[in-house]
């Protein structure tokens, strides 16, 4: 009798651990993806826009609220997407995430050396594509500027600029809004 109870107790514990692991591994990614779709709304993919503070707090709760956040929900399933950042002087951080919330790239003002730059977003090649590319001769289009390869077709590019004073929000948002996110690649001279 006690062996049967011990057996069912062990089954209950294993089931609880499995359910918790599944929840912890898959639900946050699902919620992040759902929030992306809701926040992007009518702006769609491959366009840059400034997030209202309430949406920033919901989508990126780890960022301090006293800042301006510009985002681009990108989709590289049909080709490359270019983020052309045009940022004011001062501290800023640009991060790129998959649509599951996994960070794949980050750069700040000191690392970049410039407030105006282009990042080409593309889909990471599969195994067969990597083998084919390994046999190609050097291709100059691969080495023209910053390229970030996403393991998933959809993702989020985030530009965050902290504010020392909330009164600067409107002018800083206007400045950051000059940034663009568009399908296709932009040559370094553009």
Protein Blocks (a to p, Z undefined) as FASTA:
>chain_A
ZZmmmmmmmmmmmmmmmmmmmmmmmmmmmmmmmmmmmmnmmnoghiacdddfklmmmmmm
mbcfbbcdddddddfkloccdddddddedddddddddfkopafbdcdfklnopabdcddd
dddddfklmmmmmmpccdfklmgcjddddfbfbdcdddddddfbfklmmmmmmmmmmpcc
deddddfkZZ
